[in-house]
Amino acid sequence: MDTTLTDTRPSFARLTSGRATNSWRAAIPAVVVVVALVALLGYLASSLSTSSSKAMAAQRDADEAHQQVASMTKSTGQMQTDLAAARDPGRVTVLLAPADADAAAKPSKKKGAPVADAAPKAESTWAAVTWGEAAGGKTWMRVNAYGLVKLENGQSYHTWLTPASGNPVDLGALDADANGSAYSYARDLPALADGKSVTLSLDDSGQKQQGKVLAKADLPKLESTAAAAPAQAPPANAQAPAQDALPQAKTGETTNAMHKEGNK
């Protein structure tokens, strides 16, 4: 009788056979795909950030260009206004005579009286003021002053418009150049009928009222010629008055005469 023995010991072929496993090799494509996705996401995020930065820079450049255009437009409008004012001859031009010219010309009656040092300066200081009218009845003044000296004690030259009623209006400071000349322009001043005189004065620093008068001139009485609003013409399709459109009723006597003629 044959007796066959069966080997029932466990087999560890995976450990003892020496064959290499291929499980990690199967994961290589997945790892490559994940790495590629991560790199792609990083590239997209970097591109988005760069595009956002470029868009912000372009927006800043556009805003700056818009501001420059607005500033240039404003400057051009101001230059056109100044050019129109410079070409406008105005309604009248007055010369401001030195306020103490007559007093300086008269000799002093007192013996040994010292001669004022400011007299020659006062005689050489004068100004030409052009007074014009703008639309709406407001006026403007263009001042050209001459014979001014440089001031270093905090004082400044000013021109003032004295109205018929109310306080004088400051037309602005006059900054003398190397030749002793100065220019100023003021707008939105009282109407022509309200002007009384114009004065060139030497004012202290920070002072808001007229100081020492150097030259002065009275303003002539002028009438306003500001264009009034044009009257509106009636529309072309407007109906004629009723008395022209409809025939007028005849009197009773005329009606009776017509009836008698019909009966005949």
Accessible surface in RSA format (square Angstrom, percent):
REM  Atomic radii and reference values for relative SASA: ProtOr
REM  Chains: A
REM  Algorithm: Lee & Richards
REM  Probe-radius: 1.40
REM  Slices: 20
REM RES _ NUM      All-atoms   Total-Side   Main-Chain    Non-polar    All polar
REM                ABS   REL    ABS   REL    ABS   REL    ABS   REL    ABS   REL
RES MET A   1   225.13 116.6 143.12  94.7  82.01 195.3 116.75  99.3 108.38 143.6
RES ASP A   2   141.10  98.8 111.74 111.2  29.37  69.4  33.78  79.5 107.33 107.0
RES THR A   3   106.36  75.6  73.05  74.1  33.31  79.4  59.89  80.4  46.47  70.3
RES THR A   4   121.08  86.1  92.61  93.9  28.47  67.8  67.39  90.5  53.69  81.2
RES LEU A   5   161.11  89.7 134.98  96.6  26.13  65.7 136.12  95.6  24.99  67.2
RES THR A   6   108.86  77.4  84.36  85.5  24.49  58.4  62.04  83.3  46.81  70.8
RES ASP A   7    98.77  69.2  65.85  65.5  32.91  77.8  43.32 101.9  55.45  55.3
RES THR A   8   120.43  85.7  89.03  90.3  31.39  74.8  65.12  87.5  55.31  83.6
RES ARG A   9   185.85  78.0 166.57  84.9  19.29  45.9  70.00  95.7 115.85  70.2
RES PRO A  10   100.86  73.5  77.80  70.9  23.06  83.8  88.80  73.3  12.06  74.9
RES SER A  11    99.08  83.7  63.83  85.2  35.26  81.2  48.89 104.1  50.19  70.3
RES PHE A  12   117.16  58.6 107.35  66.5   9.81  25.5 111.90  67.8   5.26  15.1
RES ALA A  13    48.65  44.7  42.52  65.6   6.13  13.9  45.92  64.7   2.73   7.2
RES ARG A  14   197.93  83.1 176.22  89.8  21.71  51.7  73.90 101.0 124.03  75.2
RES LEU A  15   145.67  81.1 114.91  82.2  30.76  77.3 117.27  82.4  28.40  76.4
RES THR A  16   107.71  76.6  74.04  75.1  33.67  80.2  66.24  89.0  41.46  62.7
RES SER A  17    55.41  46.8  18.31  24.4  37.10  85.5  28.36  60.4  27.05  37.9
RES GLY A  18    73.74  90.9   0.00   N/A  73.74  90.9  42.64 117.0  31.10  69.6
RES ARG A  19   184.05  77.3 160.28  81.7  23.77  56.6  77.87 106.4 106.18  64.4
RES ALA A  20    86.46  79.5  55.69  85.9  30.77  70.0  65.12  91.7  21.35  56.6
RES THR A  21    76.23  54.2  62.78  63.6  13.44  32.0  61.13  82.1  15.10  22.8
RES ASN A  22    95.21  65.7  86.56  83.6   8.65  20.8  27.14  65.3  68.07  65.8
RES SER A  23    82.03  69.3  63.36  84.6  18.66  43.0  53.00 112.9  29.02  40.7
RES TRP A  24   147.38  59.1 138.72  67.1   8.67  20.3 130.04  69.3  17.34  28.1
RES ARG A  25   134.54  56.5 126.53  64.5   8.01  19.1  33.36  45.6 101.18  61.3
RES ALA A  26    79.31  72.9  50.55  78.0  28.76  65.4  62.02  87.3  17.29  45.8
RES ALA A  27    48.47  44.6  42.97  66.3   5.51  12.5  48.22  67.9   0.25   0.7
RES ILE A  28    82.85  47.1  81.43  60.7   1.43   3.4  82.64  59.5   0.21   0.6
RES PRO A  29    81.00  59.0  75.23  68.6   5.77  21.0  80.78  66.7   0.22   1.4
RES ALA A  30    58.91  54.2  50.78  78.4   8.13  18.5  57.57  81.1   1.34   3.6
RES VAL A  31    87.51  57.6  85.41  77.3   2.10   5.1  87.44  76.0   0.07   0.2
RES VAL A  32    91.15  60.0  88.31  79.9   2.85   6.9  90.46  78.6   0.70   1.9
RES VAL A  33    84.98  55.9  82.79  74.9   2.20   5.3  84.98  73.8   0.00   0.0
RES VAL A  34    87.09  57.3  86.70  78.5   0.39   0.9  87.09  75.7   0.00   0.0
RES VAL A  35    92.09  60.6  90.48  81.9   1.61   3.9  91.61  79.6   0.48   1.3
RES ALA A  36    55.62  51.1  45.48  70.2  10.14  23.1  52.49  73.9   3.14   8.3
RES LEU A  37    96.25  53.6  96.23  68.8   0.02   0.1  96.23  67.6   0.02   0.1
RES VAL A  38    96.64  63.6  93.39  84.5   3.25   7.8  93.88  81.6   2.76   7.5
RES ALA A  39    63.89  58.7  47.88  73.9  16.00  36.4  58.36  82.2   5.53  14.6
RES LEU A  40    91.38  50.9  87.07  62.3   4.31  10.8  90.86  63.8   0.52   1.4
RES LEU A  41   116.97  65.1 113.21  81.0   3.77   9.5 113.52  79.7   3.45   9.3
RES GLY A  42    41.99  51.8   0.00   N/A  41.99  51.8  34.96  95.9   7.03  15.8
RES TYR A  43   148.03  69.1 141.02  80.2   7.01  18.2 101.22  76.1  46.81  57.7
RES LEU A  44    92.73  51.6  88.92  63.6   3.82   9.6  89.33  62.7   3.40   9.2
RES ALA A  45    61.58  56.6  50.74  78.3  10.84  24.7  56.93  80.2   4.65  12.3
RES SER A  46    65.44  55.3  56.96  76.0   8.47  19.5  31.17  66.4  34.27  48.0
RES SER A  47    39.20  33.1  33.07  44.1   6.13  14.1  31.85  67.8   7.35  10.3
RES LEU A  48   129.82  72.3 125.92  90.1   3.90   9.8 129.33  90.8   0.49   1.3
RES SER A  49    68.16  57.6  60.30  80.5   7.86  18.1  32.57  69.4  35.59  49.9
RES THR A  50    64.48  45.9  60.18  61.0   4.30  10.2  43.20  58.0  21.29  32.2
RES SER A  51    64.32  54.4  58.25  77.7   6.07  14.0  31.15  66.3  33.17  46.5
RES SER A  52    56.56  47.8  49.02  65.4   7.55  17.4  28.77  61.3  27.79  38.9
RES SER A  53    65.67  55.5  59.03  78.8   6.65  15.3  34.75  74.0  30.92  43.3
RES LYS A  54   141.18  68.9 133.52  81.9   7.65  18.2  83.44  75.1  57.73  61.5
RES ALA A  55    61.76  56.8  49.27  76.0  12.49  28.4  56.99  80.3   4.77  12.6
RES MET A  56   115.74  59.9 111.31  73.7   4.43  10.6  90.43  76.9  25.31  33.5
RES ALA A  57    35.24  32.4  34.74  53.6   0.50   1.1  35.15  49.5   0.09   0.2
RES ALA A  58    59.18  54.4  50.24  77.5   8.94  20.3  55.08  77.6   4.10  10.9
RES GLN A  59   108.63  60.7 105.73  77.3   2.90   6.9  40.46  86.1  68.17  51.7
RES ARG A  60   134.98  56.7 132.90  67.7   2.09   5.0  62.55  85.5  72.44  43.9
RES ASP A  61    89.38  62.6  84.09  83.7   5.29  12.5  28.58  67.3  60.80  60.6
RES ALA A  62    55.09  50.7  43.01  66.4  12.08  27.5  50.45  71.0   4.64  12.3
RES ASP A  63    65.74  46.0  63.99  63.7   1.75   4.1  20.19  47.5  45.55  45.4
RES GLU A  64    97.05  55.7  95.94  72.6   1.11   2.6  29.91  57.9  67.14  54.8
RES ALA A  65    50.08  46.1  47.49  73.3   2.59   5.9  49.48  69.7   0.61   1.6
RES HIS A  66   131.69  72.0 126.41  87.9   5.28  13.5  85.23  87.8  46.46  54.1
RES GLN A  67   121.75  68.1 115.18  84.2   6.57  15.6  36.66  78.0  85.09  64.5
RES GLN A  68   115.00  64.3 110.84  81.0   4.16   9.9  34.19  72.8  80.81  61.3
RES VAL A  69    90.58  59.6  90.34  81.8   0.24   0.6  90.51  78.6   0.07   0.2
RES ALA A  70    53.26  49.0  41.96  64.7  11.30  25.7  48.51  68.3   4.75  12.6
RES SER A  71    66.37  56.1  58.23  77.7   8.13  18.7  31.36  66.8  35.00  49.0
RES MET A  72   129.38  67.0 125.58  83.1   3.80   9.1 104.29  88.7  25.09  33.2
RES THR A  73    89.85  63.9  83.17  84.3   6.68  15.9  69.57  93.4  20.28  30.7
RES LYS A  74   166.92  81.4 155.52  95.4  11.40  27.1 106.99  96.3  59.93  63.8
RES SER A  75    56.80  48.0  51.66  68.9   5.15  11.9  30.05  64.0  26.75  37.5
RES THR A  76    67.64  48.1  67.36  68.3   0.28   0.7  44.32  59.5  23.32  35.3
RES GLY A  77    31.49  38.8   0.00   N/A  31.49  38.8  29.28  80.3   2.21   5.0
RES GLN A  78    86.52  48.4  82.67  60.4   3.85   9.2  36.90  78.6  49.61  37.6
RES MET A  79   133.46  69.1 128.14  84.8   5.32  12.7 104.19  88.6  29.27  38.8
RES GLN A  80   115.46  64.6 109.73  80.2   5.73  13.6  37.87  80.6  77.58  58.8
RES THR A  81    64.89  46.1  58.82  59.6   6.07  14.5  37.38  50.2  27.50  41.6
RES ASP A  82    65.62  46.0  60.21  59.9   5.41  12.8  29.94  70.5  35.68  35.6
RES LEU A  83    91.54  51.0  87.27  62.4   4.27  10.7  91.09  64.0   0.45   1.2
RES ALA A  84    62.96  57.9  50.76  78.3  12.20  27.8  57.63  81.2   5.34  14.1
RES ALA A  85    11.48  10.6   5.86   9.0   5.62  12.8  10.87  15.3   0.61   1.6
RES ALA A  86    63.00  57.9  41.21  63.6  21.78  49.6  41.85  58.9  21.15  56.0
RES ARG A  87   181.75  76.3 154.10  78.6  27.65  65.8  59.94  81.9 121.81  73.8
RES ASP A  88    51.63  36.2  46.29  46.1   5.34  12.6  13.69  32.2  37.94  37.8
RES PRO A  89   107.95  78.7  90.32  82.3  17.63  64.1  99.11  81.8   8.83  54.9
RES GLY A  90    23.02  28.4   0.00   N/A  23.02  28.4   3.88  10.6  19.15  42.9
RES ARG A  91    89.42  37.5  59.02  30.1  30.40  72.4  29.72  40.6  59.70  36.2
RES VAL A  92    37.28  24.5  29.02  26.3   8.26  19.9  37.09  32.2   0.19   0.5
RES THR A  93    73.78  52.5  47.82  48.5  25.96  61.9  34.84  46.8  38.94  58.9
RES VAL A  94    18.31  12.0  14.27  12.9   4.04   9.7  18.31  15.9   0.00   0.0
RES LEU A  95   118.32  65.9 102.16  73.1  16.16  40.6 102.16  71.7  16.16  43.5
RES LEU A  96     1.13   0.6   0.00   0.0   1.13   2.8   0.13   0.1   1.00   2.7
RES ALA A  97    59.61  54.8  54.10  83.5   5.50  12.5  58.43  82.3   1.18   3.1
RES PRO A  98    24.57  17.9  16.73  15.3   7.84  28.5  16.73  13.8   7.84  48.7
RES ALA A  99    56.12  51.6  18.94  29.2  37.18  84.6  26.65  37.5  29.47  78.1
RES ASP A 100    51.15  35.8  48.70  48.5   2.45   5.8  30.66  72.2  20.49  20.4
RES ALA A 101    28.03  25.8  25.97  40.1   2.06   4.7  26.07  36.7   1.96   5.2
RES ASP A 102   109.30  76.6 106.61 106.1   2.69   6.4  28.07  66.1  81.24  81.0
RES ALA A 103    70.86  65.2  51.18  79.0  19.68  44.8  56.84  80.0  14.02  37.2
RES ALA A 104    38.69  35.6   3.06   4.7  35.63  81.1  13.80  19.4  24.89  65.9
RES ALA A 105    79.87  73.4  47.03  72.6  32.83  74.7  55.77  78.5  24.10  63.8
RES LYS A 106   148.21  72.3 136.82  83.9  11.39  27.1  82.20  74.0  66.01  70.3
RES PRO A 107   120.74  88.0  99.58  90.8  21.15  76.9 110.85  91.5   9.89  61.5
RES SER A 108    76.18  64.4  40.55  54.1  35.63  82.1  40.02  85.2  36.16  50.7
RES LYS A 109   205.82 100.4 169.69 104.1  36.13  86.0 119.79 107.8  86.03  91.6
RES LYS A 110   165.41  80.7 154.00  94.5  11.41  27.2 102.28  92.1  63.13  67.3
RES LYS A 111   208.06 101.5 173.11 106.2  34.95  83.2 122.45 110.2  85.61  91.2
RES GLY A 112    81.70 100.8   0.00   N/A  81.70 100.8  43.10 118.3  38.61  86.5
RES ALA A 113    33.47  30.8  12.29  19.0  21.18  48.2  16.69  23.5  16.78  44.5
RES PRO A 114   127.21  92.7  99.63  90.8  27.58 100.3 110.31  91.1  16.90 105.0
RES VAL A 115   129.34  85.1 108.91  98.6  20.44  49.2 113.40  98.5  15.94  43.2
RES ALA A 116    66.90  61.5  50.00  77.2  16.91  38.5  60.97  85.9   5.93  15.7
RES ASP A 117   128.63  90.1 112.08 111.6  16.55  39.1  42.24  99.4  86.39  86.2
RES ALA A 118    40.86  37.6  37.33  57.6   3.53   8.0  38.89  54.8   1.97   5.2
RES ALA A 119    15.10  13.9  14.11  21.8   0.99   2.3  14.68  20.7   0.43   1.1
RES PRO A 120    84.98  61.9  76.81  70.0   8.17  29.7  80.38  66.4   4.60  28.6
RES LYS A 121   126.94  61.9 124.42  76.3   2.52   6.0  74.20  66.8  52.74  56.2
RES ALA A 122     7.74   7.1   5.11   7.9   2.63   6.0   7.27  10.2   0.47   1.3
RES GLU A 123    91.73  52.7  71.79  54.3  19.94  47.5  21.40  41.4  70.33  57.4
RES SER A 124    60.98  51.5  47.39  63.2  13.60  31.3  46.48  99.0  14.51  20.3
RES THR A 125     7.56   5.4   7.56   7.7   0.00   0.0   0.00   0.0   7.56  11.4
RES TRP A 126   102.46  41.1 102.46  49.6   0.00   0.0  82.98  44.2  19.48  31.6
RES ALA A 127     0.00   0.0   0.00   0.0   0.00   0.0   0.00   0.0   0.00   0.0
RES ALA A 128    17.83  16.4  16.92  26.1   0.91   2.1  16.92  23.8   0.91   2.4
RES VAL A 129     0.11   0.1   0.00   0.0   0.11   0.3   0.00   0.0   0.11   0.3
RES THR A 130    11.75   8.4  11.75  11.9   0.00   0.0   0.62   0.8  11.13  16.8
RES TRP A 131     0.34   0.1   0.34   0.2   0.00   0.0   0.34   0.2   0.00   0.0
RES GLY A 132     0.01   0.0   0.00   N/A   0.01   0.0   0.01   0.0   0.00   0.0
RES GLU A 133    28.86  16.6   5.98   4.5  22.87  54.5   5.32  10.3  23.53  19.2
RES ALA A 134    46.31  42.6  36.73  56.7   9.58  21.8  44.90  63.2   1.41   3.7
RES ALA A 135   103.11  94.8  70.00 108.0  33.11  75.3  77.11 108.6  26.00  68.9
RES GLY A 136    73.91  91.1   0.00   N/A  73.91  91.1  39.16 107.5  34.75  77.8
RES GLY A 137    15.77  19.5   0.00   N/A  15.77  19.5  15.51  42.6   0.27   0.6
RES LYS A 138   109.04  53.2 108.82  66.8   0.22   0.5  62.22  56.0  46.82  49.9
RES THR A 139     0.86   0.6   0.00   0.0   0.86   2.1   0.01   0.0   0.85   1.3
RES TRP A 140    11.82   4.7  11.82   5.7   0.00   0.0   5.61   3.0   6.21  10.1
RES MET A 141     0.46   0.2   0.00   0.0   0.46   1.1   0.00   0.0   0.46   0.6
RES ARG A 142    30.00  12.6  29.83  15.2   0.17   0.4   6.63   9.1  23.37  14.2
RES VAL A 143     0.60   0.4   0.60   0.5   0.00   0.0   0.60   0.5   0.00   0.0
RES ASN A 144    44.95  31.0  44.95  43.4   0.00   0.0   2.64   6.3  42.32  40.9
RES ALA A 145     0.00   0.0   0.00   0.0   0.00   0.0   0.00   0.0   0.00   0.0
RES TYR A 146    79.85  37.3  79.85  45.4   0.00   0.0  48.26  36.3  31.59  38.9
RES GLY A 147    29.41  36.3   0.00   N/A  29.41  36.3  20.33  55.8   9.07  20.3
RES LEU A 148     8.17   4.5   0.00   0.0   8.17  20.5   0.40   0.3   7.77  20.9
RES VAL A 149    70.32  46.3  64.93  58.8   5.40  13.0  69.72  60.6   0.60   1.6
RES LYS A 150   138.15  67.4 115.30  70.7  22.85  54.4  79.28  71.4  58.87  62.7
RES LEU A 151    52.79  29.4  22.04  15.8  30.75  77.3  23.33  16.4  29.46  79.3
RES GLU A 152   168.56  96.8 126.14  95.4  42.42 101.0  52.74 102.0 115.82  94.6
RES ASN A 153   107.15  73.9  71.59  69.2  35.56  85.6  46.87 112.8  60.28  58.3
RES GLY A 154    45.35  55.9   0.00   N/A  45.35  55.9  34.42  94.4  10.93  24.5
RES GLN A 155    52.44  29.3  41.81  30.6  10.63  25.3   5.19  11.0  47.26  35.8
RES SER A 156    33.69  28.5  31.03  41.4   2.66   6.1  26.62  56.7   7.07   9.9
RES TYR A 157    12.96   6.1  12.90   7.3   0.06   0.2   5.30   4.0   7.67   9.5
RES HIS A 158    29.71  16.2  29.71  20.7   0.00   0.0  19.50  20.1  10.21  11.9
RES THR A 159     0.00   0.0   0.00   0.0   0.00   0.0   0.00   0.0   0.00   0.0
RES TRP A 160    11.58   4.6  11.58   5.6   0.00   0.0  11.58   6.2   0.00   0.0
RES LEU A 161     0.26   0.1   0.26   0.2   0.00   0.0   0.26   0.2   0.00   0.0
RES THR A 162    30.82  21.9  30.82  31.2   0.00   0.0  24.82  33.3   6.00   9.1
RES PRO A 163    11.79   8.6   8.22   7.5   3.57  13.0   8.22   6.8   3.57  22.2
RES ALA A 164    61.43  56.5  31.80  49.1  29.63  67.4  32.69  46.0  28.74  76.1
RES SER A 165    96.20  81.3  76.82 102.5  19.38  44.6  49.18 104.7  47.01  65.9
RES GLY A 166    64.26  79.2   0.00   N/A  64.26  79.2  36.02  98.9  28.24  63.2
RES ASN A 167   127.83  88.2 117.07 113.1  10.76  25.9  23.85  57.4 103.98 100.5
RES PRO A 168    55.73  40.6  42.13  38.4  13.60  49.4  42.13  34.8  13.60  84.5
RES VAL A 169    50.00  32.9  47.02  42.6   2.98   7.2  50.00  43.4   0.00   0.0
RES ASP A 170    65.45  45.8  42.40  42.2  23.06  54.5  20.84  49.0  44.61  44.5
RES LEU A 171     6.92   3.9   0.65   0.5   6.27  15.8   2.22   1.6   4.69  12.6
RES GLY A 172    27.42  33.8   0.00   N/A  27.42  33.8  26.95  74.0   0.47   1.0
RES ALA A 173    48.66  44.7  29.13  45.0  19.52  44.4  29.13  41.0  19.52  51.7
RES LEU A 174     3.89   2.2   0.00   0.0   3.89   9.8   0.00   0.0   3.89  10.5
RES ASP A 175   124.01  86.9 104.44 104.0  19.57  46.3  39.30  92.5  84.72  84.5
RES ALA A 176    10.16   9.3   2.52   3.9   7.65  17.4   2.52   3.6   7.64  20.2
RES ASP A 177    68.29  47.8  59.47  59.2   8.82  20.9  38.97  91.7  29.32  29.2
RES ALA A 178   105.86  97.3  64.35  99.3  41.51  94.4  71.07 100.1  34.79  92.2
RES ASN A 179   130.86  90.2 100.17  96.8  30.70  73.9  24.49  58.9 106.37 102.8
RES GLY A 180     7.33   9.0   0.00   N/A   7.33   9.0   6.16  16.9   1.17   2.6
RES SER A 181    30.68  25.9  29.03  38.7   1.65   3.8  16.96  36.1  13.72  19.2
RES ALA A 182    11.17  10.3   0.00   0.0  11.17  25.4   7.39  10.4   3.78  10.0
RES TYR A 183   121.98  56.9  99.78  56.8  22.20  57.8  85.31  64.1  36.67  45.2
RES SER A 184    12.41  10.5   6.75   9.0   5.66  13.0  12.05  25.7   0.36   0.5
RES TYR A 185    58.68  27.4  30.05  17.1  28.63  74.5  20.86  15.7  37.82  46.6
RES ALA A 186    15.90  14.6  10.07  15.5   5.84  13.3  15.65  22.0   0.25   0.7
RES ARG A 187   104.29  43.8  91.12  46.4  13.17  31.4  45.55  62.2  58.75  35.6
RES ASP A 188   103.17  72.3  83.02  82.6  20.16  47.7  23.01  54.2  80.16  79.9
RES LEU A 189     6.55   3.6   6.21   4.4   0.34   0.8   6.55   4.6   0.00   0.0
RES PRO A 190    33.33  24.3  27.08  24.7   6.26  22.7  32.98  27.2   0.36   2.2
RES ALA A 191    34.39  31.6  31.36  48.4   3.03   6.9  31.36  44.2   3.03   8.0
RES LEU A 192     0.46   0.3   0.00   0.0   0.46   1.2   0.00   0.0   0.46   1.2
RES ALA A 193    66.60  61.2  52.04  80.3  14.56  33.1  54.53  76.8  12.07  32.0
RES ASP A 194    65.38  45.8  65.38  65.1   0.00   0.0   9.27  21.8  56.11  56.0
RES GLY A 195     0.43   0.5   0.00   N/A   0.43   0.5   0.15   0.4   0.28   0.6
RES LYS A 196   118.56  57.8 114.23  70.1   4.33  10.3  59.91  53.9  58.65  62.5
RES SER A 197     4.08   3.4   4.08   5.4   0.00   0.0   1.01   2.2   3.07   4.3
RES VAL A 198     0.00   0.0   0.00   0.0   0.00   0.0   0.00   0.0   0.00   0.0
RES THR A 199     1.74   1.2   1.74   1.8   0.00   0.0   0.11   0.2   1.63   2.5
RES LEU A 200     0.00   0.0   0.00   0.0   0.00   0.0   0.00   0.0   0.00   0.0
RES SER A 201     0.00   0.0   0.00   0.0   0.00   0.0   0.00   0.0   0.00   0.0
RES LEU A 202    31.62  17.6  28.13  20.1   3.49   8.8  28.13  19.8   3.49   9.4
RES ASP A 203     1.57   1.1   1.38   1.4   0.19   0.4   1.08   2.5   0.49   0.5
RES ASP A 204    78.36  54.9  75.31  75.0   3.05   7.2  22.12  52.1  56.24  56.1
RES SER A 205    87.12  73.6  56.78  75.8  30.34  69.9  24.45  52.1  62.67  87.8
RES GLY A 206    74.78  92.2   0.00   N/A  74.78  92.2  43.95 120.6  30.83  69.0
RES GLN A 207    60.69  33.9  36.92  27.0  23.77  56.6  23.63  50.3  37.06  28.1
RES LYS A 208   196.71  96.0 165.76 101.7  30.95  73.7 113.69 102.3  83.02  88.4
RES GLN A 209   118.75  66.4 116.23  84.9   2.52   6.0  32.34  68.8  86.41  65.5
RES GLN A 210    56.38  31.5  35.31  25.8  21.07  50.2  12.04  25.6  44.34  33.6
RES GLY A 211    23.94  29.5   0.00   N/A  23.94  29.5  13.23  36.3  10.72  24.0
RES LYS A 212   114.73  56.0 100.93  61.9  13.79  32.8  77.68  69.9  37.05  39.5
RES VAL A 213    50.04  32.9  36.68  33.2  13.36  32.2  36.68  31.9  13.36  36.2
RES LEU A 214    18.98  10.6  18.20  13.0   0.78   2.0  18.98  13.3   0.00   0.0
RES ALA A 215     0.00   0.0   0.00   0.0   0.00   0.0   0.00   0.0   0.00   0.0
RES LYS A 216   103.15  50.3  92.95  57.0  10.20  24.3  35.78  32.2  67.37  71.8
RES ALA A 217    15.21  14.0   7.27  11.2   7.95  18.1  15.21  21.4   0.00   0.0
RES ASP A 218   109.90  77.0  92.44  92.0  17.46  41.3  31.17  73.4  78.72  78.5
RES LEU A 219    10.67   5.9   0.00   0.0  10.67  26.8   0.51   0.4  10.16  27.4
RES PRO A 220    51.23  37.3  39.10  35.6  12.13  44.1  50.68  41.8   0.55   3.4
RES LYS A 221   155.51  75.9 128.20  78.7  27.31  65.0 106.70  96.0  48.81  52.0
RES LEU A 222    37.86  21.1  30.06  21.5   7.79  19.6  32.69  23.0   5.17  13.9
RES GLU A 223   145.78  83.7 139.17 105.3   6.61  15.7  55.98 108.3  89.80  73.3
RES SER A 224    64.31  54.3  36.11  48.2  28.19  64.9  29.80  63.5  34.51  48.3
RES THR A 225    97.50  69.3  68.80  69.8  28.70  68.4  62.11  83.4  35.39  53.5
RES ALA A 226    37.96  34.9  11.60  17.9  26.36  60.0  18.87  26.6  19.09  50.6
RES ALA A 227   101.95  93.7  64.85 100.1  37.09  84.4  73.87 104.0  28.08  74.4
RES ALA A 228    89.37  82.2  62.48  96.4  26.89  61.2  71.04 100.0  18.33  48.6
RES ALA A 229    94.71  87.1  63.82  98.5  30.90  70.3  69.80  98.3  24.92  66.0
RES PRO A 230   121.86  88.8 101.09  92.2  20.77  75.5 111.26  91.9  10.60  65.9
RES ALA A 231   101.91  93.7  66.50 102.6  35.41  80.6  75.09 105.7  26.81  71.0
RES GLN A 232   177.22  99.1 144.46 105.6  32.76  78.0  53.27 113.4 123.95  94.0
RES ALA A 233    87.52  80.5  59.47  91.8  28.04  63.8  64.53  90.9  22.98  60.9
RES PRO A 234   110.00  80.2  90.27  82.3  19.73  71.7  96.47  79.6  13.54  84.1
RES PRO A 235    91.57  66.7  74.91  68.3  16.66  60.6  86.06  71.1   5.51  34.2
RES ALA A 236   116.57 107.2  69.04 106.5  47.53 108.1  80.80 113.8  35.77  94.7
RES ASN A 237   133.99  92.4 104.23 100.7  29.76  71.7  46.85 112.8  87.14  84.2
RES ALA A 238    54.64  50.2  25.13  38.8  29.51  67.1  33.00  46.5  21.64  57.3
RES GLN A 239   173.79  97.2 143.44 104.8  30.35  72.3  52.36 111.5 121.43  92.1
RES ALA A 240    61.64  56.7  39.82  61.4  21.83  49.6  46.06  64.9  15.58  41.3
RES PRO A 241    79.66  58.1  68.26  62.2  11.40  41.4  79.51  65.6   0.15   0.9
RES ALA A 242    74.92  68.9  60.59  93.5  14.33  32.6  65.50  92.2   9.42  25.0
RES GLN A 243   127.23  71.1 106.03  77.5  21.20  50.5  31.28  66.6  95.94  72.8
RES ASP A 244   105.18  73.7  70.53  70.2  34.64  81.9  25.05  59.0  80.12  79.9
RES ALA A 245    66.02  60.7  32.41  50.0  33.61  76.5  40.98  57.7  25.04  66.3
RES LEU A 246   123.16  68.6 118.09  84.5   5.07  12.7 119.16  83.7   4.00  10.8
RES PRO A 247   127.21  92.7  98.19  89.5  29.02 105.5 109.81  90.7  17.40 108.1
RES GLN A 248   144.46  80.8 119.24  87.1  25.22  60.0  45.55  97.0  98.91  75.0
RES ALA A 249   104.12  95.7  65.58 101.2  38.54  87.7  76.07 107.1  28.05  74.3
RES LYS A 250   136.06  66.4 107.05  65.7  29.01  69.1  75.93  68.3  60.13  64.1
RES THR A 251    94.22  67.0  85.06  86.2   9.16  21.8  85.32 114.6   8.90  13.5
RES GLY A 252    49.08  60.5   0.00   N/A  49.08  60.5  36.47 100.1  12.62  28.3
RES GLU A 253   148.28  85.1 139.35 105.4   8.93  21.3  55.99 108.3  92.29  75.4
RES THR A 254    59.48  42.3  54.49  55.2   4.99  11.9  35.83  48.1  23.65  35.8
RES THR A 255    54.67  38.9  54.52  55.3   0.15   0.4  43.04  57.8  11.63  17.6
RES ASN A 256    86.80  59.9  85.03  82.2   1.77   4.3  17.33  41.7  69.47  67.1
RES ALA A 257    48.44  44.5  44.18  68.2   4.26   9.7  47.54  66.9   0.91   2.4
RES MET A 258   105.32  54.5  94.94  62.8  10.38  24.7  90.79  77.2  14.53  19.2
RES HIS A 259   119.11  65.1 113.71  79.0   5.40  13.8  77.97  80.4  41.14  47.9
RES LYS A 260   136.31  66.5 133.96  82.2   2.35   5.6  78.11  70.3  58.20  62.0
RES GLU A 261   125.52  72.1 109.83  83.1  15.69  37.3  37.38  72.3  88.14  72.0
RES GLY A 262    65.74  81.1   0.00   N/A  65.74  81.1  37.85 103.9  27.88  62.4
RES ASN A 263   133.52  92.1  98.06  94.8  35.46  85.4  32.30  77.7 101.22  97.8
RES LYS A 264   209.76 102.3 142.40  87.4  67.35 160.4 110.12  99.1  99.64 106.1
END  Absolute sums over single chains surface
CHAIN  1 A    20320.0      16275.8       4044.2      12428.7       7891.4
END  Absolute sums over all chains
TOTAL         20320.0      16275.8       4044.2      12428.7       7891.4
